[in-house]
Amino acid sequence: MGEPFAALLESTGPLKLLFAQLVYLGQPLLTSGSTQKWQAFAGLLENEAESRSFAAFIREEEAR
């Protein structure tokens, strides 16, 4: 499951900014996790370097 998510992180480009904004807007409705976790996820989507680094981490973990 990690590989498709990693590929999605790398290939969505500018759409990640839109997804990040949706996460920020939807935080009051997203009660399944802490606010800090959702903010961290949105920040990951906004930062291209972090997204690529996380995708590489996912791929590395999948290879183990």
PyMOL Python script that loads the backbone (N, CA, C, O; Angstrom):
from pymol import cmd

cmd.read_pdbstr("""\
ATOM      1  N   MET A   1       0.821  -1.192   0.000  1.00  0.00           N
ATOM      2  CA  MET A   1       0.000   0.000   0.000  1.00  0.00           C
ATOM      3  C   MET A   1       0.867   1.258   0.000  1.00  0.00           C
ATOM      4  O   MET A   1       0.413   2.311  -0.448  1.00  0.00           O
ATOM      5  N   GLY A   2       2.068   1.174   0.479  1.00  0.00           N
ATOM      6  CA  GLY A   2       2.933   2.338   0.555  1.00  0.00           C
ATOM      7  C   GLY A   2       3.345   2.881  -0.792  1.00  0.00           C
ATOM      8  O   GLY A   2       3.425   4.096  -0.974  1.00  0.00           O
ATOM      9  N   GLU A   3       3.609   1.998  -1.743  1.00  0.00           N
ATOM     10  CA  GLU A   3       4.077   2.431  -3.063  1.00  0.00           C
ATOM     11  C   GLU A   3       3.052   3.312  -3.779  1.00  0.00           C
ATOM     12  O   GLU A   3       3.431   4.358  -4.307  1.00  0.00           O
ATOM     13  N   PRO A   4       1.767   2.934  -3.819  1.00  0.00           N
ATOM     14  CA  PRO A   4       0.802   3.835  -4.476  1.00  0.00           C
ATOM     15  C   PRO A   4       0.710   5.206  -3.796  1.00  0.00           C
ATOM     16  O   PRO A   4       0.557   6.226  -4.467  1.00  0.00           O
ATOM     17  N   PHE A   5       0.803   5.223  -2.466  1.00  0.00           N
ATOM     18  CA  PHE A   5       0.749   6.498  -1.755  1.00  0.00           C
ATOM     19  C   PHE A   5       1.977   7.338  -2.068  1.00  0.00           C
ATOM     20  O   PHE A   5       1.871   8.550  -2.260  1.00  0.00           O
ATOM     21  N   ALA A   6       3.143   6.700  -2.120  1.00  0.00           N
ATOM     22  CA  ALA A   6       4.380   7.417  -2.449  1.00  0.00           C
ATOM     23  C   ALA A   6       4.301   7.986  -3.860  1.00  0.00           C
ATOM     24  O   ALA A   6       4.687   9.131  -4.095  1.00  0.00           O
ATOM     25  N   ALA A   7       3.801   7.188  -4.796  1.00  0.00           N
ATOM     26  CA  ALA A   7       3.665   7.661  -6.176  1.00  0.00           C
ATOM     27  C   ALA A   7       2.681   8.829  -6.245  1.00  0.00           C
ATOM     28  O   ALA A   7       2.903   9.786  -6.986  1.00  0.00           O
ATOM     29  N   LEU A   8       1.611   8.752  -5.487  1.00  0.00           N
ATOM     30  CA  LEU A   8       0.623   9.832  -5.455  1.00  0.00           C
ATOM     31  C   LEU A   8       1.238  11.115  -4.899  1.00  0.00           C
ATOM     32  O   LEU A   8       0.984  12.203  -5.416  1.00  0.00           O
ATOM     33  N   LEU A   9       2.041  10.989  -3.855  1.00  0.00           N
ATOM     34  CA  LEU A   9       2.705  12.166  -3.279  1.00  0.00           C
ATOM     35  C   LEU A   9       3.612  12.850  -4.288  1.00  0.00           C
ATOM     36  O   LEU A   9       3.686  14.078  -4.332  1.00  0.00           O
ATOM     37  N   GLU A  10       4.295  12.064  -5.090  1.00  0.00           N
ATOM     38  CA  GLU A  10       5.249  12.633  -6.042  1.00  0.00           C
ATOM     39  C   GLU A  10       4.587  13.152  -7.315  1.00  0.00           C
ATOM     40  O   GLU A  10       5.109  14.066  -7.954  1.00  0.00           O
ATOM     41  N   SER A  11       3.458  12.587  -7.684  1.00  0.00           N
ATOM     42  CA  SER A  11       2.897  12.908  -8.998  1.00  0.00           C
ATOM     43  C   SER A  11       1.792  13.956  -8.997  1.00  0.00           C
ATOM     44  O   SER A  11       1.436  14.462 -10.061  1.00  0.00           O
ATOM     45  N   THR A  12       1.248  14.293  -7.856  1.00  0.00           N
ATOM     46  CA  THR A  12       0.109  15.214  -7.858  1.00  0.00           C
ATOM     47  C   THR A  12       0.494  16.677  -8.016  1.00  0.00           C
ATOM     48  O   THR A  12      -0.355  17.505  -8.348  1.00  0.00           O
ATOM     49  N   GLY A  13       1.750  17.007  -7.787  1.00  0.00           N
ATOM     50  CA  GLY A  13       2.239  18.362  -8.034  1.00  0.00           C
ATOM     51  C   GLY A  13       1.414  19.448  -7.372  1.00  0.00           C
ATOM     52  O   GLY A  13       1.217  19.418  -6.157  1.00  0.00           O
ATOM     53  N   PRO A  14       0.923  20.414  -8.154  1.00  0.00           N
ATOM     54  CA  PRO A  14       0.189  21.548  -7.592  1.00  0.00           C
ATOM     55  C   PRO A  14      -1.117  21.161  -6.885  1.00  0.00           C
ATOM     56  O   PRO A  14      -1.629  21.923  -6.065  1.00  0.00           O
ATOM     57  N   LEU A  15      -1.643  19.998  -7.198  1.00  0.00           N
ATOM     58  CA  LEU A  15      -2.872  19.576  -6.523  1.00  0.00           C
ATOM     59  C   LEU A  15      -2.658  19.362  -5.028  1.00  0.00           C
ATOM     60  O   LEU A  15      -3.600  19.450  -4.241  1.00  0.00           O
ATOM     61  N   LYS A  16      -1.415  19.080  -4.643  1.00  0.00           N
ATOM     62  CA  LYS A  16      -1.130  18.892  -3.217  1.00  0.00           C
ATOM     63  C   LYS A  16      -1.444  20.157  -2.431  1.00  0.00           C
ATOM     64  O   LYS A  16      -1.897  20.082  -1.289  1.00  0.00           O
ATOM     65  N   LEU A  17      -1.207  21.321  -3.033  1.00  0.00           N
ATOM     66  CA  LEU A  17      -1.532  22.581  -2.352  1.00  0.00           C
ATOM     67  C   LEU A  17      -3.032  22.697  -2.114  1.00  0.00           C
ATOM     68  O   LEU A  17      -3.469  23.145  -1.054  1.00  0.00           O
ATOM     69  N   LEU A  18      -3.807  22.294  -3.098  1.00  0.00           N
ATOM     70  CA  LEU A  18      -5.261  22.315  -2.947  1.00  0.00           C
ATOM     71  C   LEU A  18      -5.700  21.333  -1.863  1.00  0.00           C
ATOM     72  O   LEU A  18      -6.541  21.664  -1.027  1.00  0.00           O
ATOM     73  N   PHE A  19      -5.131  20.126  -1.877  1.00  0.00           N
ATOM     74  CA  PHE A  19      -5.466  19.131  -0.854  1.00  0.00           C
ATOM     75  C   PHE A  19      -5.092  19.633   0.537  1.00  0.00           C
ATOM     76  O   PHE A  19      -5.827  19.413   1.500  1.00  0.00           O
ATOM     77  N   ALA A  20      -3.947  20.306   0.640  1.00  0.00           N
ATOM     78  CA  ALA A  20      -3.522  20.848   1.933  1.00  0.00           C
ATOM     79  C   ALA A  20      -4.525  21.882   2.432  1.00  0.00           C
ATOM     80  O   ALA A  20      -4.872  21.892   3.613  1.00  0.00           O
ATOM     81  N   GLN A  21      -4.987  22.742   1.550  1.00  0.00           N
ATOM     82  CA  GLN A  21      -5.972  23.751   1.952  1.00  0.00           C
ATOM     83  C   GLN A  21      -7.283  23.103   2.379  1.00  0.00           C
ATOM     84  O   GLN A  21      -7.932  23.567   3.317  1.00  0.00           O
ATOM     85  N   LEU A  22      -7.673  22.030   1.692  1.00  0.00           N
ATOM     86  CA  LEU A  22      -8.886  21.305   2.078  1.00  0.00           C
ATOM     87  C   LEU A  22      -8.732  20.677   3.460  1.00  0.00           C
ATOM     88  O   LEU A  22      -9.680  20.655   4.244  1.00  0.00           O
ATOM     89  N   VAL A  23      -7.549  20.170   3.753  1.00  0.00           N
ATOM     90  CA  VAL A  23      -7.297  19.604   5.080  1.00  0.00           C
ATOM     91  C   VAL A  23      -7.406  20.702   6.131  1.00  0.00           C
ATOM     92  O   VAL A  23      -8.027  20.502   7.174  1.00  0.00           O
ATOM     93  N   TYR A  24      -6.803  21.865   5.864  1.00  0.00           N
ATOM     94  CA  TYR A  24      -6.897  22.984   6.812  1.00  0.00           C
ATOM     95  C   TYR A  24      -8.356  23.392   7.031  1.00  0.00           C
ATOM     96  O   TYR A  24      -8.782  23.603   8.167  1.00  0.00           O
ATOM     97  N   LEU A  25      -9.112  23.502   5.950  1.00  0.00           N
ATOM     98  CA  LEU A  25     -10.517  23.908   6.067  1.00  0.00           C
ATOM     99  C   LEU A  25     -11.369  22.851   6.761  1.00  0.00           C
ATOM    100  O   LEU A  25     -12.309  23.179   7.485  1.00  0.00           O
ATOM    101  N   GLY A  26     -11.038  21.595   6.538  1.00  0.00           N
ATOM    102  CA  GLY A  26     -11.842  20.509   7.087  1.00  0.00           C
ATOM    103  C   GLY A  26     -11.456  20.074   8.484  1.00  0.00           C
ATOM    104  O   GLY A  26     -12.075  19.163   9.033  1.00  0.00           O
ATOM    105  N   GLN A  27     -10.449  20.700   9.076  1.00  0.00           N
ATOM    106  CA  GLN A  27      -9.996  20.278  10.400  1.00  0.00           C
ATOM    107  C   GLN A  27     -11.106  20.207  11.444  1.00  0.00           C
ATOM    108  O   GLN A  27     -11.130  19.257  12.227  1.00  0.00           O
ATOM    109  N   PRO A  28     -12.012  21.155  11.489  1.00  0.00           N
ATOM    110  CA  PRO A  28     -13.080  21.035  12.492  1.00  0.00           C
ATOM    111  C   PRO A  28     -13.954  19.793  12.285  1.00  0.00           C
ATOM    112  O   PRO A  28     -14.549  19.286  13.236  1.00  0.00           O
ATOM    113  N   LEU A  29     -14.029  19.313  11.063  1.00  0.00           N
ATOM    114  CA  LEU A  29     -14.846  18.138  10.777  1.00  0.00           C
ATOM    115  C   LEU A  29     -14.066  16.833  10.910  1.00  0.00           C
ATOM    116  O   LEU A  29     -14.663  15.768  11.066  1.00  0.00           O
ATOM    117  N   LEU A  30     -12.754  16.908  10.852  1.00  0.00           N
ATOM    118  CA  LEU A  30     -11.902  15.723  10.919  1.00  0.00           C
ATOM    119  C   LEU A  30     -11.564  15.433  12.376  1.00  0.00           C
ATOM    120  O   LEU A  30     -10.561  15.914  12.902  1.00  0.00           O
ATOM    121  N   THR A  31     -12.403  14.653  13.006  1.00  0.00           N
ATOM    122  CA  THR A  31     -12.221  14.394  14.430  1.00  0.00           C
ATOM    123  C   THR A  31     -11.522  13.070  14.703  1.00  0.00           C
ATOM    124  O   THR A  31     -11.359  12.692  15.863  1.00  0.00           O
ATOM    125  N   SER A  32     -11.105  12.359  13.659  1.00  0.00           N
ATOM    126  CA  SER A  32     -10.489  11.051  13.862  1.00  0.00           C
ATOM    127  C   SER A  32      -9.026  11.139  14.282  1.00  0.00           C
ATOM    128  O   SER A  32      -8.397  10.103  14.495  1.00  0.00           O
ATOM    129  N   GLY A  33      -8.477  12.310  14.406  1.00  0.00           N
ATOM    130  CA  GLY A  33      -7.080  12.472  14.825  1.00  0.00           C
ATOM    131  C   GLY A  33      -6.886  13.828  15.460  1.00  0.00           C
ATOM    132  O   GLY A  33      -7.775  14.679  15.427  1.00  0.00           O
ATOM    133  N   SER A  34      -5.741  14.016  16.024  1.00  0.00           N
ATOM    134  CA  SER A  34      -5.489  15.302  16.666  1.00  0.00           C
ATOM    135  C   SER A  34      -5.285  16.389  15.612  1.00  0.00           C
ATOM    136  O   SER A  34      -4.913  16.110  14.473  1.00  0.00           O
ATOM    137  N   THR A  35      -5.531  17.602  16.010  1.00  0.00           N
ATOM    138  CA  THR A  35      -5.359  18.747  15.118  1.00  0.00           C
ATOM    139  C   THR A  35      -3.910  18.863  14.660  1.00  0.00           C
ATOM    140  O   THR A  35      -3.643  19.211  13.510  1.00  0.00           O
ATOM    141  N   GLN A  36      -2.980  18.572  15.558  1.00  0.00           N
ATOM    142  CA  GLN A  36      -1.560  18.661  15.206  1.00  0.00           C
ATOM    143  C   GLN A  36      -1.203  17.687  14.086  1.00  0.00           C
ATOM    144  O   GLN A  36      -0.410  18.017  13.204  1.00  0.00           O
ATOM    145  N   LYS A  37      -1.780  16.502  14.118  1.00  0.00           N
ATOM    146  CA  LYS A  37      -1.491  15.510  13.073  1.00  0.00           C
ATOM    147  C   LYS A  37      -2.008  15.987  11.723  1.00  0.00           C
ATOM    148  O   LYS A  37      -1.326  15.841  10.708  1.00  0.00           O
ATOM    149  N   TRP A  38      -3.207  16.554  11.708  1.00  0.00           N
ATOM    150  CA  TRP A  38      -3.762  17.046  10.441  1.00  0.00           C
ATOM    151  C   TRP A  38      -2.964  18.235   9.923  1.00  0.00           C
ATOM    152  O   TRP A  38      -2.752  18.358   8.716  1.00  0.00           O
ATOM    153  N   GLN A  39      -2.521  19.111  10.821  1.00  0.00           N
ATOM    154  CA  GLN A  39      -1.701  20.246  10.400  1.00  0.00           C
ATOM    155  C   GLN A  39      -0.359  19.774   9.852  1.00  0.00           C
ATOM    156  O   GLN A  39       0.145  20.328   8.875  1.00  0.00           O
ATOM    157  N   ALA A  40       0.216  18.757  10.477  1.00  0.00           N
ATOM    158  CA  ALA A  40       1.483  18.207   9.985  1.00  0.00           C
ATOM    159  C   ALA A  40       1.296  17.595   8.603  1.00  0.00           C
ATOM    160  O   ALA A  40       2.153  17.748   7.732  1.00  0.00           O
ATOM    161  N   PHE A  41       0.175  16.901   8.399  1.00  0.00           N
ATOM    162  CA  PHE A  41      -0.108  16.301   7.093  1.00  0.00           C
ATOM    163  C   PHE A  41      -0.288  17.385   6.033  1.00  0.00           C
ATOM    164  O   PHE A  41       0.239  17.269   4.927  1.00  0.00           O
ATOM    165  N   ALA A  42      -1.024  18.430   6.368  1.00  0.00           N
ATOM    166  CA  ALA A  42      -1.217  19.532   5.417  1.00  0.00           C
ATOM    167  C   ALA A  42       0.113  20.212   5.108  1.00  0.00           C
ATOM    168  O   ALA A  42       0.375  20.571   3.960  1.00  0.00           O
ATOM    169  N   GLY A  43       0.947  20.388   6.119  1.00  0.00           N
ATOM    170  CA  GLY A  43       2.269  20.974   5.899  1.00  0.00           C
ATOM    171  C   GLY A  43       3.127  20.108   4.996  1.00  0.00           C
ATOM    172  O   GLY A  43       3.876  20.619   4.163  1.00  0.00           O
ATOM    173  N   LEU A  44       3.018  18.802   5.160  1.00  0.00           N
ATOM    174  CA  LEU A  44       3.743  17.868   4.297  1.00  0.00           C
ATOM    175  C   LEU A  44       3.298  18.027   2.852  1.00  0.00           C
ATOM    176  O   LEU A  44       4.123  18.014   1.938  1.00  0.00           O
ATOM    177  N   LEU A  45       2.006  18.175   2.647  1.00  0.00           N
ATOM    178  CA  LEU A  45       1.486  18.341   1.289  1.00  0.00           C
ATOM    179  C   LEU A  45       1.952  19.655   0.667  1.00  0.00           C
ATOM    180  O   LEU A  45       2.199  19.719  -0.537  1.00  0.00           O
ATOM    181  N   GLU A  46       2.071  20.688   1.470  1.00  0.00           N
ATOM    182  CA  GLU A  46       2.467  22.002   0.953  1.00  0.00           C
ATOM    183  C   GLU A  46       3.946  22.090   0.597  1.00  0.00           C
ATOM    184  O   GLU A  46       4.324  22.850  -0.294  1.00  0.00           O
ATOM    185  N   ASN A  47       4.774  21.330   1.273  1.00  0.00           N
ATOM    186  CA  ASN A  47       6.222  21.427   1.100  1.00  0.00           C
ATOM    187  C   ASN A  47       6.708  20.336   0.146  1.00  0.00           C
ATOM    188  O   ASN A  47       6.678  19.153   0.486  1.00  0.00           O
ATOM    189  N   GLU A  48       7.149  20.730  -1.033  1.00  0.00           N
ATOM    190  CA  GLU A  48       7.575  19.777  -2.066  1.00  0.00           C
ATOM    191  C   GLU A  48       8.739  18.910  -1.598  1.00  0.00           C
ATOM    192  O   GLU A  48       8.744  17.702  -1.835  1.00  0.00           O
ATOM    193  N   ALA A  49       9.719  19.510  -0.938  1.00  0.00           N
ATOM    194  CA  ALA A  49      10.878  18.741  -0.466  1.00  0.00           C
ATOM    195  C   ALA A  49      10.465  17.709   0.580  1.00  0.00           C
ATOM    196  O   ALA A  49      10.941  16.575   0.558  1.00  0.00           O
ATOM    197  N   GLU A  50       9.583  18.100   1.492  1.00  0.00           N
ATOM    198  CA  GLU A  50       9.096  17.164   2.507  1.00  0.00           C
ATOM    199  C   GLU A  50       8.303  16.037   1.872  1.00  0.00           C
ATOM    200  O   GLU A  50       8.428  14.884   2.285  1.00  0.00           O
ATOM    201  N   SER A  51       7.491  16.354   0.876  1.00  0.00           N
ATOM    202  CA  SER A  51       6.698  15.332   0.192  1.00  0.00           C
ATOM    203  C   SER A  51       7.598  14.299  -0.471  1.00  0.00           C
ATOM    204  O   SER A  51       7.373  13.095  -0.349  1.00  0.00           O
ATOM    205  N   ARG A  52       8.608  14.774  -1.166  1.00  0.00           N
ATOM    206  CA  ARG A  52       9.541  13.846  -1.832  1.00  0.00           C
ATOM    207  C   ARG A  52      10.323  13.017  -0.816  1.00  0.00           C
ATOM    208  O   ARG A  52      10.547  11.823  -1.018  1.00  0.00           O
ATOM    209  N   SER A  53      10.730  13.648   0.259  1.00  0.00           N
ATOM    210  CA  SER A  53      11.464  12.938   1.304  1.00  0.00           C
ATOM    211  C   SER A  53      10.594  11.862   1.947  1.00  0.00           C
ATOM    212  O   SER A  53      11.060  10.751   2.199  1.00  0.00           O
ATOM    213  N   PHE A  54       9.342  12.190   2.208  1.00  0.00           N
ATOM    214  CA  PHE A  54       8.431  11.218   2.812  1.00  0.00           C
ATOM    215  C   PHE A  54       8.134  10.077   1.846  1.00  0.00           C
ATOM    216  O   PHE A  54       8.050   8.922   2.263  1.00  0.00           O
ATOM    217  N   ALA A  55       7.977  10.384   0.569  1.00  0.00           N
ATOM    218  CA  ALA A  55       7.758   9.339  -0.435  1.00  0.00           C
ATOM    219  C   ALA A  55       8.962   8.402  -0.496  1.00  0.00           C
ATOM    220  O   ALA A  55       8.795   7.187  -0.609  1.00  0.00           O
ATOM    221  N   ALA A  56      10.166   8.951  -0.424  1.00  0.00           N
ATOM    222  CA  ALA A  56      11.378   8.120  -0.418  1.00  0.00           C
ATOM    223  C   ALA A  56      11.426   7.255   0.838  1.00  0.00           C
ATOM    224  O   ALA A  56      11.824   6.092   0.780  1.00  0.00           O
ATOM    225  N   PHE A  57      11.025   7.816   1.959  1.00  0.00           N
ATOM    226  CA  PHE A  57      10.983   7.059   3.210  1.00  0.00           C
ATOM    227  C   PHE A  57      10.001   5.895   3.102  1.00  0.00           C
ATOM    228  O   PHE A  57      10.302   4.783   3.534  1.00  0.00           O
ATOM    229  N   ILE A  58       8.838   6.150   2.531  1.00  0.00           N
ATOM    230  CA  ILE A  58       7.837   5.092   2.365  1.00  0.00           C
ATOM    231  C   ILE A  58       8.392   3.975   1.494  1.00  0.00           C
ATOM    232  O   ILE A  58       8.253   2.797   1.824  1.00  0.00           O
ATOM    233  N   ARG A  59       9.012   4.339   0.396  1.00  0.00           N
ATOM    234  CA  ARG A  59       9.584   3.330  -0.502  1.00  0.00           C
ATOM    235  C   ARG A  59      10.684   2.528   0.196  1.00  0.00           C
ATOM    236  O   ARG A  59      10.789   1.316   0.011  1.00  0.00           O
ATOM    237  N   GLU A  60      11.491   3.206   0.989  1.00  0.00           N
ATOM    238  CA  GLU A  60      12.567   2.537   1.720  1.00  0.00           C
ATOM    239  C   GLU A  60      11.992   1.530   2.720  1.00  0.00           C
ATOM    240  O   GLU A  60      12.504   0.419   2.857  1.00  0.00           O
ATOM    241  N   GLU A  61      10.934   1.927   3.410  1.00  0.00           N
ATOM    242  CA  GLU A  61      10.300   1.031   4.379  1.00  0.00           C
ATOM    243  C   GLU A  61       9.637  -0.162   3.687  1.00  0.00           C
ATOM    244  O   GLU A  61       9.654  -1.273   4.216  1.00  0.00           O
ATOM    245  N   GLU A  62       9.063   0.060   2.528  1.00  0.00           N
ATOM    246  CA  GLU A  62       8.433  -1.023   1.763  1.00  0.00           C
ATOM    247  C   GLU A  62       9.466  -2.045   1.312  1.00  0.00           C
ATOM    248  O   GLU A  62       9.166  -3.235   1.220  1.00  0.00           O
ATOM    249  N   ALA A  63      10.676  -1.586   1.030  1.00  0.00           N
ATOM    250  CA  ALA A  63      11.728  -2.479   0.532  1.00  0.00           C
ATOM    251  C   ALA A  63      12.244  -3.412   1.630  1.00  0.00           C
ATOM    252  O   ALA A  63      12.840  -4.446   1.330  1.00  0.00           O
ATOM    253  N   ARG A  64      12.024  -3.063   2.871  1.00  0.00           N
ATOM    254  CA  ARG A  64      12.515  -3.891   3.985  1.00  0.00           C
ATOM    255  C   ARG A  64      11.706  -5.121   4.163  1.00  0.00           C
ATOM    256  O   ARG A  64      11.988  -5.921   5.055  1.00  0.00           O
TER     257      ARG A  64
END
""", "prot")
cmd.dss("prot")
cmd.show_as("cartoon", "prot")
cmd.util.cbc("prot")
cmd.orient("prot")
